[in-house]
Amino acid sequence: MIRILAVVLSFAVGGVCIGAGEPRAEEKVLNFYNWSDYMPDSVLKQFTKETGIKVNGSTFDSNETLYSKLKTLKGKAYDVVMPSTYFVSRMRKEGLLLKLDRSKISNFKNLDPKLLGQAHDPENDYSLPYLWGTTGIVLNTKTVKPESLKRWKDLWDPRFKGSLMLLDDVRDVFSMALKILGYSINDTDEAHIRQAYELLKELTPNVKIYNSETPKVFLIEEEVIAGMTWNGEAFKAKRENPNIAYVYPEEGALLWMDNLAIPSGAKHVESAYRFIDYLLRPDVAKVICEQIGYATPNLEARKLLSKETLENRMVYPADSDLSKTEIQNDVGDAVTIYEKYWQLLKLGR
C-alpha cells in the first residue's frame, strides 16, 4: 500500500504523456476497486464535483479476489484499491503496490499515530488506513437472547442447525476456530490449522450460508438468526431491522484494518493521490464513518462525530471489548495451508 523510476513517472503515470509530440494532462478518471457497500455514493459524487475526476467503481467480496485480480493484471486496471492488513503485506512484497509520495497527501497528518506503523506496512510507504473494525457475533434478538450467545463456541449449539451465516472469508472463519482453541489468529502451525478445520466441520450443519458481499441483507430479511459478521454490516442491518444486535465474543473478537493503496501499474496516479487525500479530509472521513458504520482512523474526523456515533459500541468498541483481540497479519507460506483446509470445508469433506 514500489517506487517507479522517475522517467516512468514522467511519461507514463505522473500526469504527462507523449502524443503526437505534444504533452497532455492526465485523463480525469479514477478506477477504484473497493469492498461492496463500503463507500457512500455522496462521497464519490462530491469528489467528482470538486475535481472533475470521474470515478469508475467496481467491487470485490474478499481480499483473495482483490489479490488475484491485481496479480493477473500485474497491478494494472485500477488506480486505488482497498486491501486489508495482511494483503497489504503480501502485495507490497510482490511489487503490486506503488510506493507512496507522502508530499502529495497533505491530510496524512490527520491519521491516528496508534494505527500507523503496523506490521503489514511498518513505515506506511505503501498504504494508509481507511477504516478499522471487528468481526464478531451477530444475532436477531427476536429469536435469540443475547445472554445466550456470548462466545464463539455458542454458535456450535445444535439449536442453530441450518440458521447461521458465516463470512465467506477464510481468515475470519478460521480465526474464530483458532480463538476457541486458544491459538493465535495468525497461527502458521499446520497441526493447529487442521484442528481448527476439524472444529469447523462440526459447525457445518448449523451453517446456512457463507456470504461476504451483502451480509446485512440476510440479517435484515431474517434469512438467518445469528452468525458472524463485520461490525459495520451489523450497524447497517440494525438501521433497517432494530432486532439486530452485535456481540463481542468472550474468546476475543477479530480486529482488522482496511487500507488505501495505489497499484504499481496504475494509469491515473495523480488522480489517485487526489482521491486518497480527499478521503483523509476530516469532513469526508466523518461522513464515511457515520454512513458505513466502521471506526475512522482520522483523529480530526473523530472530533466532528456525534456523541451517538462515538458511544455506539457497534462502531467504537469499549476497551473491554478489545481486551482479547488480535489484528490479522500475513501468515506467509502458511496461506496455502489455510486455503487447502478452506476448500475442504466448503466442499463438505
Residue, then its C-alpha position, 0 to 999 in steps of 0.5 A: m500500500i514500489r517506487i517507479l523510476a522517475v522517467v516512468l513517472s514522467f511519461a507514463v503515470g505522473g500526469v504527462c504523456i507523449g502524443a503526437g509530440e505534444p504533452r497532455a494532462e492526465e485523463k480525469v478518471l479514477n478506477f477504484y476497486n473497493w469492498s461492496d457497500y463500503m463507500p457512500d455514493s455522496v462521497l464519490k459524487q462530491f469528489t467528482k464535483e470538486t475535481g472533475i475526476k470521474v470515478n469508475g467503481s467496481t467491487f470485490d467480496s474478499n481480499e483473495t479476489l482483490y489479490s488475484k485480480l491485481k496479480t493477473l493484471k500485474g497491478k494494472a486496471y485500477d488506480v486505488v484499491m482497498p486491501s486489508t492488513y495482511f494483503v497489504s503485506r503480501m502485495r507490497k512484497e510482490g511489487l503490486l503496490l506503488k510506493l507512496d509520495r507522502s508530499k502529495i497527501s497533505n491530510f496524512k497528518n490527520l491519521d491516528p499515530k496508534l494505527l500507523g506503523q503496523a506490521h503489514d506496512p511498518e513505515n506506511d510507504y505503501s498504504l494508509p488506513y481507511l477504516w478499522g473494525t471487528t468481526g464478531i457475533v451477530l444475532n436477531t434478538k427476536t429469536v435469540k437472547p443475547e445472554s445466550l450467545k456470548r462466545w464463539k463456541d455458542l454458535w456450535d449449539p445444535r439449536f442453530k442447525g441450518s440458521l447461521m451465516l458465516l463470512d465467506d472469508v477464510r481468515d475470519v472463519f478460521s480465526m474464530a476456530l483458532k480463538i476457541l482453541g486458544y491459538s493465535i489468529n495468525d497461527t502458521d502451525e499446520a497441526h493447529i490449522r487442521q484442528a481448527y478445520e476439524l472444529l469447523k466441520e462440526l459447525t457445518p450443519n448449523v451453517k446456512i450460508y457463507n456470504s461476504e458481499t451483502p451480509k446485512v441483507f440476510l440479517i435484515e430479511e431474517e434469512v438467518i438468526a445469528g452468525m458472524t459478521w463485520n461490525g459495520e454490516a451489523f450497524k447497517a442491518k440494525r438501521e433497517n431491522p432494530n432486532i439486530a444486535y452485535v456481540y463481542p465474543e468472550e474468546g476475543a473478537l477479530l480486529w482488522m484494518d482496511n487500507l488505501a493503496i495505489p497499484s504499481g501499474a496504475k494509469h491515473v496516479e495523480s488522480a489517485y493521490r487526489f482521491i486518497d487525500y480527499l478521503l483523509r479530509p476530516d469532513v469526508a472521513k466523518v461522513i464515511c464513518e457515520q454512513i458505513g458504520y466502521a471506526t475512522p482512523n482520522l483523529e480530526a474526523r473523530k472530533l466532528l462525530s456525534k456523541e451517538t456515533l462515538e458511544n455506539r459500541m457497534v462502531y467504537p468498541a469499549d476497551s473491554d471489548l478489545s481486551k482479547t483481540e488480535i489484528q490479522n497479519d500475513v501468515g506467509d507460506a502458511v496461506t496455502i495451508y489455510e486455503k487447502y483446509w478452506q476448500l475442504l470445508k466448503l466442499g463438505r469433506 
